Amino acid sequence: MASAREIEAKRLSQQVQAARLESMDRASILGQSEKLERHIALVEEDLTKQRELVAELLRDGQDATAAMQLLRQFEDLYTRLLSDRDLVRRQLADTAS
């Protein structure tokens, strides 16, 4: 099951892609950039905690299947957010000219 943070970050990622940043003004793009940076930081925290949980479960000989699936979901989300951040940064560089 997806966490509220994951759902929100996916929604933000979809907004970035759907917004077609070229039609946005610089202030709007900066706003998207700030949101992305906050979500990236939160997902980084989630990744750290989830990696620790997986390691603990494995160390204790417990089933880590569900925890590892969630870890992969966080990793996928993180990759998408980084891609979106790169897109926003390119757009900001283009609007700086």
Contacts in CASP RR format, 6 or more apart in sequence:
PFRMAT RR
TARGET T0000
AUTHOR 0000-0000-0000
METHOD contacts of the structure
MODEL  1
MASAREIEAKRLSQQVQAARLESMDRASILGQSEKLERHIALVEEDLTKQ
RELVAELLRDGQDATAAMQLLRQFEDLYTRLLSDRDLVRRQLADTAS
2 10 0 8 1.000
2 73 0 8 1.000
3 46 0 8 1.000
5 39 0 8 1.000
5 42 0 8 1.000
5 43 0 8 1.000
5 46 0 8 1.000
6 43 0 8 1.000
6 46 0 8 1.000
6 73 0 8 1.000
6 74 0 8 1.000
6 77 0 8 1.000
8 39 0 8 1.000
9 39 0 8 1.000
9 42 0 8 1.000
9 43 0 8 1.000
9 77 0 8 1.000
9 81 0 8 1.000
10 77 0 8 1.000
10 80 0 8 1.000
12 35 0 8 1.000
12 36 0 8 1.000
12 39 0 8 1.000
12 81 0 8 1.000
12 84 0 8 1.000
13 77 0 8 1.000
13 80 0 8 1.000
13 81 0 8 1.000
13 84 0 8 1.000
15 32 0 8 1.000
16 32 0 8 1.000
16 36 0 8 1.000
16 84 0 8 1.000
16 87 0 8 1.000
16 88 0 8 1.000
17 84 0 8 1.000
19 32 0 8 1.000
21 29 0 8 1.000
21 32 0 8 1.000
21 87 0 8 1.000
21 88 0 8 1.000
21 91 0 8 1.000
22 91 0 8 1.000
22 94 0 8 1.000
24 32 0 8 1.000
24 91 0 8 1.000
25 95 0 8 1.000
26 92 0 8 1.000
26 95 0 8 1.000
26 96 0 8 1.000
29 88 0 8 1.000
29 91 0 8 1.000
29 92 0 8 1.000
29 95 0 8 1.000
30 92 0 8 1.000
32 88 0 8 1.000
33 85 0 8 1.000
33 88 0 8 1.000
33 89 0 8 1.000
33 92 0 8 1.000
36 81 0 8 1.000
36 84 0 8 1.000
36 85 0 8 1.000
36 88 0 8 1.000
37 85 0 8 1.000
39 81 0 8 1.000
40 78 0 8 1.000
40 81 0 8 1.000
40 82 0 8 1.000
40 85 0 8 1.000
43 74 0 8 1.000
43 77 0 8 1.000
43 78 0 8 1.000
43 81 0 8 1.000
44 78 0 8 1.000
46 74 0 8 1.000
47 71 0 8 1.000
47 74 0 8 1.000
47 75 0 8 1.000
47 78 0 8 1.000
50 67 0 8 1.000
50 70 0 8 1.000
50 71 0 8 1.000
50 74 0 8 1.000
51 71 0 8 1.000
53 67 0 8 1.000
54 64 0 8 1.000
54 67 0 8 1.000
54 68 0 8 1.000
54 71 0 8 1.000
57 63 0 8 1.000
57 64 0 8 1.000
57 67 0 8 1.000
58 64 0 8 1.000
END
